[in-house]
């Protein structure tokens, strides 16, 4: 059998991780599988061996999966954040080169629209993230950027759920009294866990995150209009939304209660 190569799109993904985090740990990195992989169907096997879940149309002996060590050794970054960015880009249609991503007991797949499912394989993938490429020539050979380097500035176009929750937690801790730090209002401030599928259809990740947050206000306002007003202020303070944008979102989310919360915002 001819020597194998890694599909070009995954070479570019690995290179982007290296550029993002030059000091990252590579001890759990991998591409071609071991004997255990070779005895079963796996994207880590060269595709001309017949031991892969899909086949492509060329005669090159290609491997369609890489593992990337979770330890990026870069301030402000984690593998969870990197996975969020890559999966969200696929879910929104910005990218279409991957088939599956597996990390820390979750799997996201093109086969079910990139919703998160619990991964039940023998390897929990808690030391590395696994990325499988599609077996189509256009996707295999596409080496454009993956969005990780764009996210270094952490602007609102690439904010992740983890970033969002951290900002909201920082705002809460800096402004609320110790007795209020663990109440229901704080729980409502954080949107649903990122791993759960929440029916995102908007192309703009940050817009969807904030739409979800404002949706939480509808429930929160029933228990405490004051807390809902605090959440709205948090959105303006931490995300740069204008007063007009916030007001419009509040009106949409709160309906008849919007005027009540509005009065508290300007009180």
C-alpha positions in Angstrom: 0.0 0.0 0.0 1.3 3.5 -0.9 2.3 5.8 1.9 -0.5 7.9 3.3 -1.1 11.6 3.6 -3.3 13.8 5.8 -6.1 15.5 3.8 -5.0 19.1 3.2 -7.9 20.8 5.1 -6.8 19.0 8.3 -3.2 20.0 7.7 -4.4 23.6 7.6 -6.4 23.1 10.8 -3.4 21.7 12.6 -1.2 24.5 11.3 -3.8 27.0 12.6 -3.7 25.5 16.1 0.1 25.7 15.9 0.0 29.4 14.9 -2.6 30.2 17.5 -0.8 28.4 20.3 2.9 27.9 19.5 3.7 26.5 22.9 0.8 24.0 23.0 1.3 20.5 24.3 1.4 18.0 21.4 1.7 14.8 23.4 -1.9 13.7 22.6 -1.8 14.8 18.9 -2.4 12.2 16.3 -3.5 11.4 12.8 -3.1 7.8 11.5 -4.6 5.3 13.9 -3.0 2.5 15.8 -3.6 -1.2 15.5 -6.9 -0.9 17.4 -8.1 1.7 14.8 -6.9 -0.5 11.9 -9.0 -3.4 13.1 -12.2 -1.4 12.7 -13.8 1.3 10.6 -12.2 4.7 11.5 -11.5 8.1 10.0 -8.0 7.6 11.4 -7.3 4.8 8.9 -6.0 5.6 5.4 -9.0 5.6 3.0 -7.5 3.2 0.4 -7.5 0.4 3.0 -11.2 0.0 3.0 -11.4 0.5 6.7 -13.1 3.9 6.8 -16.7 4.9 7.3 -16.8 6.7 3.9 -15.0 6.6 0.6 -13.8 9.4 -1.7 -13.4 9.5 -5.4 -9.6 9.8 -5.7 -6.9 7.1 -5.5 -4.8 9.0 -2.9 -4.3 7.1 0.4 -5.6 9.8 2.8 -6.3 10.0 6.5 -9.4 12.0 7.3 -9.0 12.7 11.1 -6.7 14.4 13.5 -6.5 14.6 17.3 -5.3 17.9 18.9 -4.0 18.0 22.5 -6.4 19.9 24.7 -3.6 21.8 26.5 -3.1 25.0 24.3 -0.9 26.7 26.9 -2.3 30.1 25.8 -3.8 32.7 28.1 -7.5 33.1 27.5 -7.9 30.0 25.4 -9.0 26.4 26.0 -9.8 23.5 23.7 -13.5 24.0 24.7 -13.4 27.6 23.2 -11.7 26.3 20.0 -14.2 23.6 19.6 -17.1 26.0 20.1 -15.7 28.3 17.4 -15.2 25.5 14.9 -18.6 23.8 15.6 -20.5 27.1 15.5 -19.0 28.0 12.2 -20.2 24.7 10.8 -23.7 25.0 12.4 -24.1 28.5 10.9 -23.0 27.5 7.4 -19.7 29.5 7.5 -17.7 26.2 7.1 -18.6 22.8 5.8 -15.4 20.8 5.8 -15.9 18.6 8.8 -18.0 15.6 9.4 -17.6 15.1 13.2 -16.0 16.8 16.2 -15.5 14.9 19.5 -14.4 16.4 22.7 -14.8 15.8 26.4 -17.6 13.2 26.2 -19.6 15.1 23.5 -19.9 14.6 19.8 -21.1 17.1 17.2 -21.9 15.9 13.7 -22.9 17.1 10.3 -25.2 14.1 10.3 -27.6 15.7 12.8 -27.0 19.4 12.1 -24.2 19.9 14.6 -26.3 19.3 17.7 -24.4 18.0 20.7 -24.9 14.4 21.7 -23.2 12.5 24.5 -20.3 10.5 23.2 -20.4 6.9 24.5 -17.2 5.5 22.9 -14.5 3.9 25.0 -12.2 6.9 24.7 -13.9 10.0 26.3 -11.7 12.3 24.3 -10.9 14.3 27.4 -7.2 14.7 26.6 -7.6 15.8 23.0 -10.2 16.9 20.5 -11.0 14.8 17.5 -11.8 16.4 14.1 -13.0 14.3 11.1 -13.0 15.7 7.6 -15.6 15.0 4.9 -14.7 12.6 2.0 -15.5 15.1 -0.8 -12.7 16.5 -2.9 -13.8 20.2 -2.6 -13.8 20.0 1.2 -10.7 17.8 1.5 -8.6 20.3 -0.4 -9.9 23.5 1.0 -7.2 25.0 3.2 -8.7 28.4 4.0 -8.7 29.7 7.6 -10.7 28.0 10.3 -11.6 31.1 12.4 -9.3 30.5 15.3 -6.9 33.3 14.5 -9.8 35.6 13.8 -11.0 35.0 17.4 -7.8 36.2 19.0 -9.2 39.7 19.3 -12.4 38.2 21.0 -14.6 40.6 19.1 -18.4 40.1 19.0 -18.2 38.3 15.7 -16.5 35.3 17.4 -17.7 35.4 21.0 -18.4 31.9 22.4 -20.8 30.7 25.0 -17.9 30.3 27.5 -16.8 33.9 26.8 -20.3 35.2 27.2 -20.9 33.4 30.5 -17.5 34.6 31.8 -18.4 38.2 31.0 -21.8 37.9 32.6 -20.3 36.3 35.7 -17.7 39.1 36.0 -20.4 41.7 35.7 -22.6 40.0 38.3 -19.7 39.6 40.8 -18.6 43.2 40.4 -22.0 44.8 41.0 -24.2 42.5 43.1 -24.0 42.0 46.9 -22.6 38.8 48.3 -26.1 37.7 49.4 -27.3 37.9 45.8 -24.4 36.0 44.1 -26.0 32.6 43.9 -29.7 33.2 43.5 -32.1 32.3 40.7 -31.6 35.6 38.9 -27.9 34.8 38.4 -28.8 31.4 36.9 -31.2 33.1 34.5 -28.4 35.4 33.4 -26.5 32.5 31.9 -28.1 31.2 28.7 -28.6 27.4 28.3 -25.4 25.3 28.3 -23.6 25.6 25.0 -23.4 21.9 24.5 -27.2 21.7 24.2 -28.8 22.3 20.8 -31.0 25.4 21.0 -32.2 25.6 17.4 -29.8 28.3 16.2 -30.7 29.4 12.7 -29.3 32.9 12.5 -25.9 33.2 10.7 -24.5 35.5 13.4 -23.4 33.7 16.5 -23.4 36.7 18.8 -26.8 37.8 17.7 -28.2 34.3 18.5 -26.6 34.3 21.9 -28.1 37.6 22.8 -31.5 36.7 21.4 -31.4 33.7 23.7 -30.4 35.8 26.7 -33.3 38.2 26.0 -35.6 35.3 25.8 -34.6 34.4 29.3 -35.8 37.8 30.5 -39.4 36.7 29.7 -39.2 34.1 32.5 -37.0 36.2 34.8 -39.3 39.2 34.7 -42.2 37.1 36.1 -40.2 36.6 39.3 -38.3 39.9 39.5 -38.6 42.8 37.1 -35.7 44.4 39.0 -33.5 41.5 38.2 -34.6 41.6 34.6 -33.6 45.2 34.4 -30.2 44.4 35.8 -29.7 41.8 33.1 -30.6 44.3 30.5 -28.0 46.7 31.9 -25.5 43.9 31.9 -26.1 43.4 28.2 -25.4 47.0 27.4 -22.4 47.3 29.7 -20.6 44.1 28.6 -21.5 43.6 25.0 -21.7 47.1 23.5 -25.4 47.0 22.6 -26.9 50.4 22.2 -29.8 51.5 24.3 -32.0 51.5 21.3 -31.1 47.9 20.4 -31.6 46.8 24.0 -35.0 48.5 24.2 -36.1 46.9 20.9 -35.1 43.4 22.2 -36.8 44.0 25.5 -40.0 45.0 23.8 -39.9 41.9 21.7 -39.1 39.5 24.6 -41.2 41.0 27.4 -44.4 42.2 25.6 -46.7 43.8 28.1 -44.1 43.8 30.9 -41.5 45.8 28.8 -42.7 49.2 30.0 -42.4 48.1 33.6 -38.8 46.9 33.1 -38.1 50.1 31.1 -39.0 52.3 34.0 -36.6 50.4 36.2 -33.8 50.8 33.7 -34.0 54.6 33.8 -34.8 54.8 37.5 
